[in-house]
Every structure is written in structure tokens, then in C-alpha cells.
Amino acid sequence: MKIGIIGIGTMGSSIASAIVDKKVVLPKEIYLIDKISKKAEEVSKKLGTNFISKLEEIPKECNIIIIAVKPRDIWSLLRNLAKSLTSDHLLISIVAGIHTSEIEKIVGRIPVVRVMPNHCLLLASSASAYSLGKYADEHHSRIVEEIFSKMGLVVKVDEREMDVVTGLSGCGPAYFYLVIESLADGAVKMGLDKKTALKLAAQTAIGAGKMVIELGLHPSILKDTVATPGGATIRGLHILESHGVRSAFIEAVESASLRSKELRSLHKS
């Protein structure tokens, strides 16, 4: 398995780092390219991977190609790649808003998988979802999961659900940053220093997430175990409910999902 990564921005470089750090493949089996050659060259030197300056070399060297460019750059890139691709290649696109069928229109009968990671990929803690294109199968699913499971949680979804995934886990880190900041501000208001407050709020968010995932219990059950009758937690929850926090989060995911759908129309080939 040889992996080529096209686009060495924040996400592309983070994927390359995770593949090297988690030993998915050896550094010598990874090839990096970016339209700003110096950027790819610097990351390659740091990670011990291969730097490539010509796009046509990527399909010759790699059977797995991860596309991590901006939406406006993908169409010309695909047209240049198409003539060198075969059914033995796997294209993995993390380009926001680009449907696998749109990629297939250009590259033909090539296996394509679309992956939606999130900002937390930077620390290999992403919540990623993927969907298969028309010519991809379970073999390609296993490859994607082998790679992206090393960077956090990865789940398979129908591509029709990708806009919802964007509104939930794609935008989700920003929601949680706001929650962490707000909880910490509340603690500062009550006399705790900001640095300590932020650490406690952030770790509480991490711990609560782990409880849901590792115990497999519904959040409402876990919430009720903390909110004892007449205690401090139920008082706090009452304030949050009275201010419509639950509804605000539901509407935030809905609005972000609808906006993701709108943005897709702007990136048509």
C-alpha cells in the first residue's frame, strides 16, 4: 500500500503526520505534493516521506490517492489525474461539499471514497464519516477505516447524510469550543482563575464524551446519574433548559446542515 497525498495544507499535513506516527505505512511509502512545492518539500523532509513535484508521478507511485485540496482546485486536478488512473487506484477525497458522483464524472470507473474528517484531526482525535462511490466496495471500506481509524473515530454513512455529518461533527468542534469557553467563564465569574477553569471545562467535555462512547449508555441516563434530587446539577440543568440550550443546539446542527447543502451548489464542476 503506497499513499499519495495531494494538498499539504492543515488537513493534508495532519493526515500525513498521523499516517507516519501511527505506522499505517512506512514513511518511504508516502508521497506528498502541493501546488506550493516548498510546502510539500518541507513536510516531506520533516516526516521522512517522499516529495513529488509533478502530479502525473502520483498515480505511477501510489495506489491510494488522498485529495486534500480546496474545492475550487479539485476540478482541474481531477482532469489532469484522470488519464493516469486505473481501477487499481483508490481515490479518497476529503474535499468539502464534493459528491463522489461528481468526481466519477471526470475520472470514470475508478473507486472513489468521500471522507468528512473534522478539525480535531490535527491531534488524531477526529470524528470522521465516509461514504462509498459507485465503484468502491467493502475492500475499499477496509482501507479507509485502516487509515482514518488511526486519526480518531470513523463511521460509514450514506452519502445523502454527509450534509448532516457536516452540521454535526464537521462544525461540532466549534460548538464545543463555545461550550468550554462559556463554562469556564461561568467559573471565572464565581472566582476561579481562567487557566484552571479552561482545563477543568475541557477535561470535563473529554470525559463526558468518553463515558458516552465507551459505556454505550444514552446521554440522558448518564445525565440523570449526575443530577441527584435537590442537588446543584439539577439546578444548573434547569437554567440551561429554561434558556433553550437544547433547542439551540438542535437548530444549530439543522442550520449548518442546510448551509452545507447550499454551499455544495457553489462547487459544481
C-alpha atoms as one frame of an Amber mdcrd trajectory, in Angstrom:
protein
   0.000   0.000   0.000   1.532   3.278  -1.172  -0.241   6.512  -0.309  -0.101
   9.806  -2.167  -1.460  12.971  -0.583  -2.336  15.882  -2.857  -2.648  19.172
  -0.969  -0.410  19.689   2.039  -2.378  22.298   3.925  -3.541  21.896   7.512
  -5.599  18.758   6.863  -3.286  17.145   4.329  -0.215  17.592   6.506  -2.116
  16.329   9.562  -3.134  13.182   7.675   0.461  12.629   6.571   1.710  13.077
  10.141  -0.877  10.668  11.533  -0.080   8.007   8.911   3.601   8.241   9.833
   3.090   8.478  13.615   0.619   5.566  13.717   2.743   3.465  11.339  -0.074
   2.861   8.847   2.680   2.520   6.254   6.375   3.324   6.258   7.389   6.933
   5.501   9.100   5.758   2.302   5.671   4.567   1.053   4.116   8.042   1.357
   4.317  10.652  -1.411   3.401  14.321  -0.930   2.620  17.034  -3.448   1.229
  20.559  -3.243   0.842  23.375  -5.742   3.224  25.265  -3.462   6.140  22.869
  -3.839   8.122  24.328  -0.951   5.331  23.435   1.493   5.220  19.761   0.470
   9.003  19.591   0.382   9.289  20.929   3.949   6.679  18.498   5.328   8.297
  15.587   3.465  11.679  16.444   4.928  10.214  16.649   8.421   8.364  13.315
   8.181  10.882  11.419   6.080   8.387  10.875   3.250   8.802  11.339  -0.498
   8.329  14.733  -2.139   6.940  14.827  -5.678   6.791  17.959  -7.816   4.859
  16.571 -10.810   1.241  15.495 -10.420   1.482  12.764 -13.065   4.010  10.920
 -10.891   1.469  10.336  -8.080  -0.609   7.635  -9.893   2.616   5.943 -11.035
   3.934   5.639  -7.488   0.738   5.264  -5.414  -2.336   3.044  -5.460  -4.121
   5.150  -2.816  -4.508   8.867  -3.509  -5.871  11.231  -0.866  -7.121  14.533
  -2.263  -6.979  17.349   0.288  -7.223  20.483  -1.829  -9.665  23.390  -1.723
 -12.971  22.846  -3.591 -12.082  25.420  -6.256  -8.906  23.481  -7.143 -10.319
  19.976  -7.466 -11.752  20.061 -10.987  -8.579  20.883 -12.893  -6.707  18.476
 -10.611  -9.068  15.601 -11.440  -8.882  16.300 -15.172  -5.103  16.108 -15.010
  -5.203  12.916 -12.921  -7.920  11.094 -14.872  -5.763   9.943 -17.782  -3.313
   8.212 -15.425  -5.820   6.402 -13.193  -6.846   2.746 -13.370  -9.323   0.602
 -11.464  -6.428  -0.429  -9.215  -6.306   3.069  -7.756  -8.431   4.309  -4.867
  -9.269   7.998  -4.691 -10.085   9.299  -1.205 -11.469  12.826  -1.247 -11.715
  14.964   1.886 -12.732  17.980  -0.205 -15.761  19.611   1.417 -19.030  19.534
  -0.484 -17.872  17.469  -3.471 -20.038  14.410  -4.180 -18.436  11.136  -5.306
 -20.652  11.117  -8.424 -19.182  14.462  -9.488 -15.670  13.053  -9.166 -16.680
   9.915 -11.090 -17.969  12.027 -13.986 -14.383  13.137 -14.559 -12.287  10.109
 -13.576 -14.622   7.387 -14.839 -14.989   3.911 -13.327 -12.455   4.495 -10.544
 -13.144   3.607  -6.885 -13.860   6.841  -5.016 -14.500   7.302  -1.302 -15.513
  10.584   0.279 -14.343  11.256   3.841 -15.502  14.057   6.128 -12.994  14.454
   8.975 -13.061  17.379  11.381 -10.728  19.958  12.869  -9.621  17.579  15.645
  -7.737  15.554  13.040  -4.827  17.839  13.952  -4.403  15.800  17.160  -5.541
  12.456  15.711  -8.870  12.875  17.540 -11.191  13.368  14.598 -14.781  12.225
  14.267 -14.729  11.168  10.602 -17.507   9.816   8.399 -17.059   8.265   4.977
 -19.250   7.137   2.098 -18.522   4.927  -0.897 -18.819   5.962  -4.511 -20.448
   3.814  -7.176 -17.308   1.779  -7.930 -15.960   1.384  -4.398 -16.639  -1.739
  -2.329 -16.013  -3.257   1.090 -12.342  -3.767   0.289 -12.037  -0.009  -0.102
 -14.038   0.486   3.100 -11.458  -1.527   4.998  -8.624   0.568   3.568 -10.315
   3.832   4.544 -11.044   2.547   8.046  -7.482   1.283   8.423  -6.164   4.760
   7.634  -8.681   7.033   9.349  -9.256   4.915  12.467  -5.691   5.881  13.382
  -6.859   9.503  13.489  -9.880   9.074  15.757 -13.379   7.663  15.310 -14.526
   6.697  11.801 -18.039   5.665  10.743 -19.630   4.728   7.426 -22.704   6.670
   6.268 -24.831   7.017   3.173 -23.593   9.955   1.110 -27.013  11.598   1.371
 -26.233  12.063   5.073 -22.960  13.922   4.532 -24.532  17.377   4.896 -25.874
  16.314   8.293 -22.443  14.962   9.222 -21.025  18.363   8.277 -23.536  20.149
  10.518 -22.832  17.758  13.402 -19.217  16.593  13.587 -17.769  18.832  10.889
 -18.914  22.016  12.631 -19.122  20.357  16.053 -15.681  21.301  17.395 -16.660
  24.972  17.218 -19.828  24.243  19.201 -17.816  22.516  21.900 -15.215  25.286
  21.983 -18.078  27.676  22.730 -19.409  25.358  25.463 -15.967  25.016  27.053
 -15.379  28.756  26.923 -18.808  29.501  28.394 -18.448  27.003  31.251 -15.016
  28.398  32.059 -16.384  31.965  32.026 -19.051  30.896  34.499 -16.359  29.531
  36.804 -14.312  32.719  36.434 -17.396  34.732  37.376 -17.586  32.684  40.552
 -13.919  33.259  41.415 -11.865  30.510  39.723  -8.827  31.562  37.682  -9.241
  31.317  33.900  -6.425  28.837  33.211  -7.723  26.335  35.766 -11.310  26.862
  34.627 -10.467  26.135  30.990  -8.554  22.965  31.873 -11.395  21.646  34.007
 -14.055  22.514  31.419 -12.087  20.922  28.556 -11.345  17.739  30.502 -14.987
  17.504  31.559 -16.002  17.594  27.871 -13.448  14.877  27.038 -14.567  12.716
  29.964 -18.273  13.059  29.176 -17.643  12.072  25.555 -15.669   9.007  26.616
 -18.451   7.975  29.003 -20.998   8.014  26.162 -18.776   6.123  23.702 -17.097
   3.598  25.997 -20.054   2.770  28.240 -22.535   2.796  25.363 -25.190   4.466
  27.504 -27.611   7.131  26.327 -26.589  10.646  27.465 -29.897  11.106  29.264
 -29.135   8.098  31.502 -25.679   9.420  32.327 -27.096  12.903  32.932 -29.575
  11.530  35.447 -26.817   9.733  37.351 -25.107  13.102  37.943 -28.269  15.114
  38.656 -29.207  13.923  42.133 -32.539  15.117  43.626 -32.323  18.628  45.041
 -28.634  18.927  44.111 -26.508  21.508  42.343 -26.524  19.762  38.943 -30.310
  19.789  38.538 -30.305  23.497  39.358 -27.780  24.113  36.600 -29.666  21.928
  34.125 -32.873  23.796  34.879 -31.216  27.082  33.923 -29.884  25.625  30.667
 -33.297  24.192  29.737 -35.091  27.418  30.620 -32.808  29.288  28.205 -33.473
  26.825  25.402 -29.944  25.433  25.130 -31.170  22.043  23.879 -33.252  23.674
  21.132 -30.367  25.992  20.222 -28.043  23.037  19.591 -30.693  21.224  17.540
 -31.270  24.330  15.431 -27.507  24.911  15.055 -26.996  21.444  13.553 -30.047
  21.897  11.330 -28.945  25.328  10.081 -25.337  24.224   9.462 -26.549  21.124
   7.586 -28.774  23.209   5.325 -25.936  25.664   4.686 -23.653  22.773   3.751
 -26.231  21.722   1.171 -26.387  25.283  -0.194 -22.602  25.508  -0.455 -22.457
  22.303  -2.484 -24.195  24.052  -5.355 -21.390  26.618  -5.453 -18.730  23.965
  -6.071 -20.274  22.209  -9.052 -17.905  21.306 -11.859
